[in-house]
């Protein structure tokens, strides 16, 4: 009955303590309210009391009920409907540049570096509902997998489709991957522009020097977080393709140009991270998520509906009924 109803002035409920006091006063004074007549014999008045005289306490009950309704009305019962409007005050455009060279199939992360990255990156994308995200993939050359978009379903589907392909030129073109990412963001009107560049090797391909690509990122005020992925030491990595078209694996030394990645991040005002296992990779994306937060302004609108009016009207009707009965039906008994 009172679900969803709140009371603005609940302190008025203390007045309910008056009701038992008034009831006790009425019982105590009841005999005095009835005129008495002293006669020598009551034999002539032995008839049973009339029905209406027995209902006389009903009038006081109506008064008490009306008073209870008035007290409840003073407490101001009301319902509230809360509507929320969210406004993004600082949008972020993000491009994830992903190395898809053959070395990303190394098994030092489970099941391999590329699949581990896809799982973590998918969670990262799902956790950024208010930002626009794009994907760039690169090996010996680079291309845009998905332009910057707010449609997360498109980005997630494109991420899932990323896999190693021998159609791309072999090698690791960090400079080209970064330059392509900058190209996707240079026209962005977002207040914050971010690139997350991940690689597991050294820059050994492409016709754009990473230094030039970094200068472009600085010019367009694009922060570039860099991630070196791969364990320290040796990793089970593909080194050849057998006659059945499958990769042959061997333990190969992990070589990441950390100095280059650190410089790219530092020059653009971001940070460099090293992911040596699945857990560390997940922690890195969680930290980036915290560093690059979109400011959200939330507006709440409260629509109050007062419920005291029906209670006051009902109390008035009860008092009117009490007065009507007092001066009509019960007039002979009061």
C-alpha positions in Angstrom: 0.0 0.0 0.0 2.8 2.4 0.9 5.3 1.1 -1.6 7.3 3.9 -3.1 5.8 6.5 -0.7 8.1 8.7 1.4 7.2 11.2 4.1 8.7 14.7 4.0 7.8 15.5 7.6 7.7 12.2 9.5 8.1 13.9 12.9 4.4 14.6 12.8 3.8 10.9 13.4 4.6 11.6 17.1 1.1 13.2 17.3 -0.3 9.6 17.1 0.6 9.3 20.7 -2.3 11.7 21.4 -4.8 9.2 20.0 -4.7 6.7 22.9 -4.8 9.6 25.4 -7.9 11.0 23.7 -9.5 7.6 23.7 -8.8 7.1 27.5 -10.2 10.6 28.1 -13.3 9.8 26.2 -13.9 6.5 28.2 -13.3 8.4 31.5 -15.6 11.2 30.6 -18.2 9.0 28.9 -20.5 8.7 31.9 -20.5 12.5 32.4 -21.5 13.1 28.9 -24.8 11.4 29.5 -27.3 13.3 31.7 -28.5 11.5 34.8 -31.9 11.4 36.4 -32.6 10.4 40.0 -36.0 8.8 40.6 -37.4 6.6 43.3 -37.8 3.6 41.0 -36.4 2.5 37.7 -39.0 -0.1 37.1 -40.6 1.9 34.3 -37.2 2.2 32.5 -36.2 -1.5 32.3 -36.5 -1.5 28.5 -33.3 -2.3 26.6 -31.2 0.5 25.3 -31.9 1.4 21.7 -29.7 0.4 18.8 -28.7 4.1 18.1 -27.7 4.8 21.6 -25.3 1.8 21.5 -23.7 3.3 18.4 -23.0 6.6 20.0 -19.2 5.9 20.4 -19.0 5.7 16.6 -19.0 9.5 16.5 -15.9 9.7 18.6 -14.3 7.0 16.5 -15.0 9.0 13.4 -13.2 12.0 15.0 -10.2 9.9 15.9 -10.0 8.5 12.4 -10.2 12.0 10.9 -7.4 13.1 13.3 -5.2 10.2 12.3 -5.7 11.1 8.6 -4.9 14.7 9.3 -1.7 13.7 11.1 -0.7 11.5 8.2 -1.4 14.4 5.8 0.8 16.7 7.9 3.7 14.1 7.4 3.4 14.8 3.7 3.3 11.4 2.0 4.5 11.6 -1.6 6.0 9.5 -4.3 9.1 10.4 -6.3 9.9 9.6 -9.9 13.7 10.0 -10.6 14.8 10.4 -14.2 18.5 10.6 -15.1 20.2 12.3 -18.0 23.9 11.7 -18.6 26.0 14.2 -20.5 29.5 13.4 -21.7 31.5 16.5 -21.0 34.9 15.2 -22.2 34.9 12.6 -24.9 37.9 10.5 -25.8 38.8 9.1 -29.2 41.0 6.1 -29.0 42.9 4.1 -31.7 44.3 0.7 -30.8 47.3 -0.1 -33.0 47.9 -3.9 -33.0 51.0 -5.7 -34.2 49.8 -8.8 -36.3 53.2 -10.1 -37.4 53.9 -13.8 -37.2 55.7 -13.4 -33.8 52.4 -12.4 -32.2 51.6 -16.2 -32.4 54.3 -16.9 -29.8 52.9 -19.0 -26.9 54.5 -17.2 -24.0 51.0 -15.8 -23.4 48.1 -18.2 -23.5 46.9 -19.4 -26.0 49.2 -17.0 -27.8 50.0 -13.3 -27.7 47.4 -12.2 -30.3 44.5 -14.1 -28.8 45.4 -13.0 -25.3 45.5 -9.4 -26.5 42.1 -9.7 -28.2 40.5 -11.0 -25.0 41.8 -8.1 -22.9 41.2 -5.5 -25.6 37.6 -6.6 -25.9 37.0 -6.1 -22.2 38.7 -2.7 -22.5 36.4 -1.7 -25.4 33.2 -2.8 -23.5 34.3 -0.7 -20.6 34.4 2.5 -22.7 30.7 3.1 -23.6 31.1 6.8 -24.0 34.2 6.9 -26.1 34.9 6.4 -29.8 37.3 3.6 -30.7 39.1 2.6 -33.9 41.5 -0.3 -34.9 44.7 -0.2 -36.9 46.7 -3.4 -37.6 50.2 -3.5 -38.8 53.1 -5.9 -39.6 55.5 -4.9 -42.4 52.8 -2.4 -43.5 49.7 -1.0 -41.8 46.1 -0.4 -42.6 42.9 0.7 -40.8 40.8 -2.2 -39.7 38.0 0.1 -38.3 37.8 3.9 -38.3 37.0 5.7 -35.1 33.4 5.0 -34.2 31.0 4.9 -31.3 29.5 1.7 -32.5 31.1 -0.8 -30.1 29.5 -3.8 -31.9 31.4 -3.0 -35.1 34.7 -2.5 -33.2 34.3 -5.8 -31.3 33.5 -7.7 -34.4 36.5 -6.3 -36.2 38.7 -7.1 -33.2 37.5 -10.7 -33.2 38.3 -11.0 -36.9 41.9 -9.9 -36.5 44.4 -12.8 -37.1 47.8 -13.3 -38.6 47.8 -13.1 -42.4 50.7 -13.8 -44.8 49.1 -11.3 -47.1 50.7 -8.5 -45.1 54.4 -7.9 -45.7 56.5 -9.6 -43.2 58.2 -7.5 -40.5 57.2 -5.0 -37.8 56.6 -1.4 -39.0 56.1 0.5 -35.8 56.5 3.8 -37.5 53.8 3.0 -40.1 51.4 1.6 -37.4 51.8 4.8 -35.4 51.5 7.1 -38.5 48.3 5.4 -39.6 46.8 5.7 -36.2 47.7 9.4 -36.1 46.0 9.8 -39.5 42.8 8.4 -38.1 42.8 10.9 -35.2 44.2 14.1 -36.7 40.8 15.4 -37.7 39.1 14.4 -34.5 37.3 17.1 -32.6 37.5 15.2 -29.3 39.0 17.0 -26.3 41.4 14.0 -25.8 43.0 11.8 -28.4 44.8 8.6 -27.5 46.7 5.8 -29.3 47.4 2.5 -27.6 50.3 0.9 -29.7 51.2 -2.7 -29.0 54.1 -4.6 -30.4 56.3 -7.6 -29.6 59.4 -6.7 -31.7 61.6 -4.0 -33.2 61.0 -1.6 -36.0 62.5 -3.4 -39.0 60.1 -2.5 -41.9 58.1 0.3 -43.4 59.0 3.6 -45.0 58.0 5.9 -42.1 60.5 6.4 -39.3 59.0 6.0 -35.8 60.6 9.4 -34.9 58.6 11.1 -37.7 55.4 9.3 -36.6 56.0 10.5 -33.0 56.5 14.1 -34.1 53.1 13.8 -36.0 51.5 12.6 -32.8 52.9 15.5 -30.8 51.8 18.0 -33.5 48.2 16.8 -33.3 48.3 16.5 -29.4 47.8 12.7 -29.4 49.0 10.8 -26.4 50.5 7.4 -27.3 50.6 4.6 -24.7 53.0 1.9 -25.8 53.0 -1.8 -24.8 55.8 -4.3 -25.3 54.3 -7.8 -25.2 56.4 -10.8 -24.6 58.1 -12.6 -21.7 61.6 -11.9 -20.6 64.1 -14.4 -22.2 63.0 -17.1 -24.6 59.5 -17.7 -26.0 58.1 -20.6 -28.0 57.6 -18.7 -31.3 56.9 -19.6 -35.0 60.0 -19.7 -37.2 59.0 -21.6 -40.3 56.0 -23.1 -42.2 56.1 -26.8 -42.8 54.9 -28.7 -45.9 51.4 -28.9 -44.5 51.2 -25.1 -44.2 51.5 -25.1 -40.4 53.9 -23.1 -38.3 57.0 -24.8 -36.8 57.8 -23.5 -33.3 61.1 -23.1 -31.5 62.3 -21.2 -28.4 63.5 -17.8 -29.7 64.8 -14.9 -27.8 62.3 -12.1 -27.2 63.5 -8.8 -28.6 61.5 -5.7 -28.0 62.8 -2.2 -28.7 61.8 -0.9 -25.3 64.0 2.2 -25.7 62.0 3.2 -28.7 58.6 2.5 -27.1 59.6 4.4 -24.0 60.6 7.4 -26.0 57.4 7.4 -28.1 55.3 7.3 -24.9 57.4 9.9 -23.0 57.5 12.4 -26.0 53.7 12.3 -26.4 53.0 12.6 -22.6 51.9 9.0 -22.0 53.5 5.8 -20.5 55.2 2.7 -21.6 54.2 -0.8 -20.3 55.7 -4.2 -20.5 53.3 -7.2 -20.6 55.1 -10.4 -19.8 52.0 -12.6 -19.2 48.3 -12.6 -19.5 47.7 -11.1 -16.0 50.2 -8.3 -16.6 48.6 -7.5 -19.9 45.2 -7.2 -18.3 46.6 -5.0 -15.5 48.1 -2.7 -18.2 44.8 -2.1 -19.9 43.1 -1.6 -16.6 45.6 1.1 -15.7 45.2 2.8 -19.1 41.5 2.7 -18.6 41.9 4.5 -15.2 44.4 7.1 -16.7 42.1 8.0 -19.6 38.7 8.5 -18.0 35.8 10.3 -19.8 34.2 13.0 -17.6 30.5 12.2 -17.2 28.0 14.8 -15.9 24.9 13.2 -14.5 21.6 15.2 -14.1 18.9 13.8 -11.9 15.3 15.1 -12.2 13.0 14.5 -9.3 9.2 14.6 -9.9 7.3 14.6 -6.6 3.6 13.7 -6.4 2.0 14.8 -3.2 -0.4 12.3 -1.6 -1.7 14.3 1.4 -4.7 15.9 -0.4 -6.8 12.7 -0.5 -6.1 12.2 3.2 -7.2 15.7 4.1 -10.3 15.5 2.0 -11.2 12.1 3.5 -10.7 13.6 7.0 -13.0 16.5 6.2 -15.6 14.1 4.9 -15.4 12.1 8.1 -15.8 15.2 10.3 -18.7 16.3 8.1 -20.3 12.9 8.5 -19.7 13.0 12.3 -21.4 16.4 12.5 -24.3 15.3 10.3 -24.9 12.2 12.5 -24.6 14.2 15.7 -27.3 16.7 14.7 -29.6 14.2 13.0 -29.7 10.5 13.9 -27.9 10.8 17.3 -29.5 14.2 18.3 -31.9 12.5 20.8 -29.0 10.7 22.5 -26.4 13.4 22.9 
